[in-house]
Each structure stands twice: as C-alpha cells, then as structure tokens.
C-alpha cells in the first residue's frame, strides 16, 4: 500500500470515527497506533539511555489523551499534528517532573560538589526548548507550530503545510528561521 493510499484510508477512518462510527475506530486503532509508536520511538531515540519513560508508555499516554479529545478529525495530518502536540506536552511534563525530583522534590539532598559532577541531561534541554517555543509562540505562533509539527510530530514539509494551510515554501522558510531563532534562544544562557 502506498503512503497516499494509507493517508486516504486513515483520513476516511478518522472522519467516520468523528461522526460516531465505532467500526471505523476499531479499524483505525492498529493503523494510527503503529504510526504513533514510530513517532514516539523517534522522540525517545534522542533521549538519554536511562530515561524513565519508555516508548510504549509515551504512545499509550498520547493515545489515551487523543481518544479523550472527541475531536472532529479533518485528516491524517490533522490527527498527527495534534498527536505531536500531545507528545510534546507529555515529554515536557515528564522532564519537568524529573527536574523537580533532581532539585530535591522529596529526595535526599546532595552536596554542591556532587551536583557539579553530574552531567546535564536531556530533561533540561527539553524544558528549555519548550520554554523557547512558548516564547516564540508569543510573537510568531505559526513558526512555533511548524517546529512542533516537524520536530515533535515528524510531519514532512508538505504535511505541515497541509495542517497549517500554507504553502510548502512558507513552511521551509518558517522552519529555517524558527530553528535559527530557537538555537540562539536556547544557547544564549549556556
């Protein structure tokens, strides 16, 4: 099956499910679950090896939140765009909780010398990226959304263009300038 045929099948099932067709939901689950797992695996491959959240846990949590949304899904890109946003929220919340625990949230205190020896982990980087994305969204929401769709959602330029209803060239420009802005923002304090 070509990707295009898969896109049409998933889109048809999403629309039917949005309209209350439970058999469409049953057919949709294995199709989107596999794609969500691929997306989550991509996210998790960039995390540290001792990350406490597993790929399957991320997929399950995202899937449960997506099912609870009761949205009127427009198409496959719309669904995975929202999935990207949901996964970003889950990972950032997890990173913040991890950082809270490292700052002493109920844990044993450590001496400053020990803390200096600890390597900075991806949790802090993810929280910094999230804060920078939120700052970017204040003055350029579309660029922030492009980063979310491309980086967290794994959407192609064409898919992101479809979700945001702009041209692929606009997505390319936004993606390029947003990445440069985020790099400056995240590395400014380093």
C-alpha positions as CSV (number, residue, x, y, z in Angstrom):
1,X,0.0,0.0,0.0
2,X,1.4,3.4,-0.9
3,X,1.7,6.2,1.6
4,X,-1.0,8.1,-0.3
5,X,-3.4,5.2,-0.1
6,X,-2.6,4.8,3.6
7,X,-3.3,8.6,4.1
8,X,-6.6,8.3,2.4
9,X,-7.6,5.2,4.4
10,X,-6.6,6.8,7.7
11,X,-8.3,10.1,6.8
12,X,-11.5,8.2,5.9
13,X,-11.5,6.3,9.1
14,X,-10.8,9.4,11.2
15,X,-13.7,11.3,9.7
16,X,-16.0,8.3,10.1
17,X,-14.9,7.8,13.7
18,X,-15.5,11.6,14.3
19,X,-19.1,11.0,13.1
20,X,-19.6,8.2,15.6
21,X,-18.8,5.1,13.5
22,X,-17.3,2.6,16.1
23,X,-16.3,0.1,13.4
24,X,-14.1,2.8,11.9
25,X,-12.5,3.3,15.3
26,X,-11.7,-0.4,15.5
27,X,-10.1,-0.4,12.1
28,X,-8.2,2.9,12.8
29,X,-6.6,1.7,16.1
30,X,-3.9,-0.5,14.6
31,X,-3.1,2.0,11.8
32,X,-2.6,5.0,13.9
33,X,-1.1,3.1,16.9
34,X,1.7,1.8,14.7
35,X,2.4,5.4,13.4
36,X,2.2,6.8,16.9
37,X,4.7,4.2,18.0
38,X,7.1,5.2,15.2
39,X,6.8,8.8,16.2
40,X,7.3,8.1,19.9
41,X,10.3,5.9,19.0
42,X,11.8,8.8,17.1
43,X,11.3,11.1,20.1
44,X,12.7,8.6,22.5
45,X,15.8,7.8,20.4
46,X,17.0,11.3,21.2
47,X,16.6,10.9,24.9
48,X,19.2,9.7,27.4
49,X,19.6,5.9,27.7
50,X,18.3,5.8,31.3
51,X,15.2,7.8,30.5
52,X,12.4,6.6,32.8
53,X,9.6,6.9,30.2
54,X,9.5,4.1,27.7
55,X,8.3,4.5,24.1
56,X,5.2,2.3,24.7
57,X,4.3,4.4,27.7
58,X,4.5,7.6,25.7
59,X,2.4,6.0,22.9
60,X,-0.2,4.8,25.3
61,X,-0.5,8.1,27.2
62,X,-0.7,10.1,23.9
63,X,-3.3,7.7,22.5
64,X,-5.5,7.9,25.6
65,X,-5.3,11.7,25.5
66,X,-6.1,11.7,21.8
67,X,-9.1,9.4,22.2
68,X,-10.4,11.5,25.1
69,X,-10.4,14.7,22.9
70,X,-13.5,13.7,20.9
71,X,-12.3,16.0,18.1
72,X,-13.7,16.2,14.6
73,X,-10.6,15.0,12.8
74,X,-10.2,16.5,9.4
75,X,-7.5,14.2,8.1
76,X,-4.4,12.2,8.9
77,X,-2.1,15.3,9.1
78,X,-4.5,17.0,11.5
79,X,-4.6,13.9,13.7
80,X,-0.8,13.6,13.8
81,X,-0.3,17.3,14.2
82,X,-2.4,17.1,17.4
83,X,-0.5,13.9,18.4
84,X,2.8,15.8,18.1
85,X,1.4,18.5,20.4
86,X,0.2,15.9,22.9
87,X,3.5,14.0,22.9
88,X,5.4,17.3,23.4
89,X,3.2,18.1,26.4
90,X,3.8,14.6,27.9
91,X,7.5,14.7,27.4
92,X,7.9,18.2,28.8
93,X,5.7,17.3,31.8
94,X,7.8,14.3,32.4
95,X,11.0,16.3,32.0
96,X,9.7,18.9,34.5
97,X,8.8,16.2,37.0
98,X,12.3,14.7,36.6
99,X,13.9,18.1,37.1
100,X,11.7,18.7,40.1
101,X,12.9,15.4,41.6
102,X,16.5,16.4,40.8
103,X,16.1,19.7,42.6
104,X,15.0,17.9,45.7
105,X,11.3,17.2,45.3
106,X,11.2,14.8,48.3
107,X,14.6,13.3,47.6
108,X,17.8,13.3,49.6
109,X,19.9,16.4,49.4
110,X,23.4,16.2,47.8
111,X,26.4,18.4,48.2
112,X,27.1,21.0,45.6
113,X,30.4,19.3,44.6
114,X,28.4,16.1,43.7
115,X,25.9,18.2,41.7
116,X,28.6,19.9,39.7
117,X,29.9,16.4,38.6
118,X,26.5,15.4,37.3
119,X,26.1,15.7,33.5
120,X,23.4,17.9,32.2
121,X,20.7,15.7,30.8
122,X,18.1,15.9,28.0
123,X,15.3,16.8,30.5
124,X,16.7,20.2,31.0
125,X,17.2,20.6,27.2
126,X,13.6,19.6,26.5
127,X,12.3,22.0,29.1
128,X,14.5,24.8,27.7
129,X,13.2,24.0,24.2
130,X,9.6,24.1,25.4
131,X,10.1,27.5,27.1
132,X,11.8,28.9,24.0
133,X,8.9,27.5,21.8
134,X,6.4,29.2,24.1
135,X,8.3,32.4,23.8
136,X,8.4,32.1,20.0
137,X,4.6,31.4,20.0
138,X,4.0,34.8,21.7
139,X,5.3,36.7,18.7
140,X,5.1,34.1,15.9
141,X,2.6,31.3,16.6
142,X,2.9,29.8,13.1
143,X,6.7,29.3,13.4
144,X,6.2,27.7,16.8
145,X,3.6,25.4,15.4
146,X,5.9,24.5,12.4
147,X,8.6,23.4,14.8
148,X,6.1,21.4,16.8
149,X,4.7,19.6,13.8
150,X,8.1,19.0,12.2
151,X,10.3,18.2,15.3
152,X,7.8,16.6,17.7
153,X,5.3,15.4,15.1
154,X,7.7,14.2,12.5
155,X,5.5,15.6,9.7
156,X,7.0,16.3,6.4
157,X,7.1,19.8,4.9
158,X,4.0,19.0,2.7
159,X,2.1,17.5,5.7
160,X,2.9,20.5,7.9
161,X,1.8,22.8,5.0
162,X,-1.5,20.9,4.8
163,X,-2.2,21.2,8.6
164,X,-1.4,24.9,8.7
165,X,-3.0,25.6,5.3
166,X,0.1,27.4,3.9
167,X,2.4,26.6,1.0
168,X,5.4,24.2,1.5
169,X,7.7,27.1,0.7
170,X,6.3,29.0,3.6
171,X,6.9,26.0,5.9
172,X,10.5,25.8,4.6
173,X,11.1,29.4,5.4
174,X,9.4,29.2,8.8
175,X,11.2,26.0,9.7
176,X,14.6,27.5,8.8
177,X,14.1,30.8,10.7
178,X,12.5,29.2,13.7
179,X,15.3,26.7,14.1
180,X,17.9,29.5,13.9
181,X,15.9,31.6,16.4
182,X,15.5,28.7,18.8
183,X,19.1,27.8,18.6
184,X,20.1,31.4,19.6
185,X,17.5,31.4,22.4
186,X,18.4,28.0,23.9
187,X,22.1,28.6,23.7
188,X,22.1,32.2,24.9
189,X,22.3,31.2,28.5
190,X,24.9,28.5,28.0
